[in-house]
Amino acid sequence: MKTILNLIWLVLSGFWLAVGYVVAGVICCILIITIPFGIAAFRIAGYALWPFGRTTVDRRDAGAGSVIGNVIWIVFAGWWLALTHLFTGLALCVTIIGIPLGIANFKLIPISLMPLGREIVPTDRPFTAA
């Protein structure tokens, strides 16, 4: 079932959402100081491309640097990525088939706003390795 949902997701919204994250990552990697944000954007691009069967958990070793980084991320990239998830989720919820995909989009909003200090793990082991 996860594979079917991921394939439908990929066609309807996953590809374009992943492209948005890749664009954010490339922009962040152009500036040397924001490379950690670019790496986080690339990590989330993979998650936005194929989200079913995976979840996010807090990293235990994340500290104050993650909080400061998340504030900077929200200001420069997070808000427009979160708006993209919101509008895409609303558009998908118009149809009955798209409702699970719209809900998945809404679940991606928190990680699009605050990606640092989070880890993407398979749903069959929802705990970090650290």
N, C-alpha and C positions, 0 to 999 in steps of 0.2 A: 504494500500500500504506500509505503514511503517513497518508493521509486516512481510510482504513478503520480503522486502528488508533486514530487520534484520535477518530473518531466512537464507536467502542466504548468507548474510554477515557472520553469525555465522559459517556456514559450510565452506566457502571458506577462510576466514582470521580472523574472530573475535576471535575464540577460541585461536589460536596461538598467536595473538597479546596480548590478555588478559593474557595468560601464561607468556609472556615476561614482562608485567607490574607487575604481581604477583612475579616473580623471582626478579625483581628490588626492589619491596617493601619488600620482605623477607630479602634481602641483606641489605637494608637500616635499617630495624628494628633490625637486629642483633647488629649493632652499635648503642649505646644509643643516641648519639648526632644527628644521622640522622633519627630519628623516624618521624619527620614531613615530610621528603621526602618519607618515606615508606607509610605513610597515604595518601599522594598525589598520589603515584603510585597505591595504591589499589583503590582509587577513580577513577583514569583514567582507570584502568582495567575494571571496570564496564561500563564505557563509551565506551571503545574499544570493549567490548563484544556485546553491543546493542546500536549503536550510532544514528540510525535514529529516529527522533522524539525528539532529545535533541540537545542542542547547548551549547557553552561556552560563558560566559560574564565576563568582568572585575569586580572584587570585589572593591567596593568603599572604604573599610577600609584597603586595602592592602597598605603597606608602603615600606620603604627602605629595611626592612627585607626580603620582597618578592623578591626584585631585587637581593639582595646579595645571597639569597637562590637559585634563578633561575640560577645565574652564576655558583654556585657550582654544581647544578643539571646538567647543560649542560656538564660540564667537566666530571662528573662521570657516568651519566646514560642517559642523554637526547640525546646525539649525536647518540648513537647506536640504541635507540628506534626510533629516527627520520629517520635514515637510513633504519630501518626495514619497517617503513611506506612508505618510498620512493620506495623501491624495491618491496614491496607487491603491491603498487598502480600501478607501471609500469607493473607488471605481470598481474594484473587484467585488465588493459586497453588494453591488447592484444585482448581480445574478446569483441564483441559488448555488450553482457550481463553484462560483468564485468566493463564497463566504469563508471557507476554511483558508483560502489563500489570503483574503483580506485580513483575517485574524492573525495569520502568520506575519503579515506586513506590520500590523500594530505591535506585535511582539518584538519586531526588529527596531522599533523606535528607541527604546532605552540604550541599546548598544550603539546605535547611530549617534546618539547624543554623548555618551560617555564610554568610549571604547577602551580606554586605558584602565588597567586593573581588572580586566575581564579575560576569560579564557573560553574558547570554543571547544566543547567536548562532545563525544557521541552520547546519545540519550541512554544507552545501556550502561554507561559508567559516568553518571553526572557529578563526578568529583574531580578536583584537580589532582595532578600527579605530585605536586609539591606538598 
